[in-house]
Amino acid sequence: MATLPPTVLNQRALNRALLARQHLLRRRKASAADEIEHLVGMQAQMPNAPYVGLWTRLDGFKPEQLADLITQRRAVRLGIMRNTIHLVTARDCINLRPLFSPVLGRGLQASPFGRNLVGVELQPLIRHATKLMKEKPRTLTELGALLHERWPDRDPISLAYAVRHLIAIVQVPPRGVWGKSAQATWVPADLWLGQPLARKPSIDALILRYLAAFGPATVADMSTWSGLTGLRSVVDRLRPQLRTFRDERGRE
């Protein structure tokens, strides 16, 4: 039986599909947690941005609904995709953050911070930083100063940013709570959430969820969004579950 050629989608069709999957064509009835998970997290570099994003998408959304998720530890703010601050549910923090550890490690090595730490053994740094944050939440400035006491020949800023790349840490309230203002203070995610991060996270599940929220999309789109590499093999493995299109330039 002959295989039918993929449907060609023009730019308008692709744009409308993205808006629909992002729930930006019309508001819907859903909980804030469900919407955050559908979107596979929300950009949260600006603390109030997720509130605006949820108000845009959800019928009857009120800021306290998200504020409650944060204060009750059911949603957290952390560096994850591309090491930018995102708001994700606690469940997604546990299941998705381990997927990005290799990317964050490579990002540190390629950064000025990583180059400033050449020769430093990272495991002792990780252990000492974790101990400091278990004592109480720390700002990066405070953490860098304390680490500098142990590694006095190294730049405090580089030490602190190494921790942000190498350890799964989250910002604690009141940062990110509507109507509150506070410096970002950090603790280990597993300590804050009371459970360990996933040992066998599923990249297949991540890509399927990405496509549900952003598709149709190219492999390059997936890599740009996530910062992950080697996704062509993942897409090939998932191909029986996917519907294929082409854009006007012939890209799959």
Stockholm file with secondary structure:
# STOCKHOLM 1.0

chainA/1-252         MATLPPTVLNQRALNRALLARQHLLRRRKASAADEIEHLVGMQAQMPNAPYVGLWTRLDGFKPEQLADLITQRRAVRLGIMRNTIHLVTARDCINLRPLFSPVLGRGLQASPFGRNLVGVELQPLIRHATKLMKEKPRTLTELGALLHERWPDRDPISLAYAVRHLIAIVQVPPRGVWGKSAQATWVPADLWLGQPLARKPSIDALILRYLAAFGPATVADMSTWSGLTGLRSVVDRLRPQLRTFRDERGRE
#=GR chainA/1-252 SS CCCCCCEEECHHHHHHHHHHHTTCSSCBCCCHHHHHHHTTSEECSSTTHHHHHHHHHBTTCCHHHHHHHHHTTSEEEEECGGGCEEEEEHHHHHHHGGGGHHHHHHHHHHSHHHHTTTTCCHHHHHHHHHHHHHHSCBCHHHHHHHHHHHSTTSCHHHHHHHHHHHSCEEECTTTTCTTCCCCCCEEEHHHHHTSCCCSSCCHHHHHHHHHHHHCSCCHHHHHHHHCCCCHHHHHHHHGGGCCCEEETTCCC
#=GC SS_cons         CCCCCCEEECHHHHHHHHHHHTTCSSCBCCCHHHHHHHTTSEECSSTTHHHHHHHHHBTTCCHHHHHHHHHTTSEEEEECGGGCEEEEEHHHHHHHGGGGHHHHHHHHHHSHHHHTTTTCCHHHHHHHHHHHHHHSCBCHHHHHHHHHHHSTTSCHHHHHHHHHHHSCEEECTTTTCTTCCCCCCEEEHHHHHTSCCCSSCCHHHHHHHHHHHHCSCCHHHHHHHHCCCCHHHHHHHHGGGCCCEEETTCCC
//
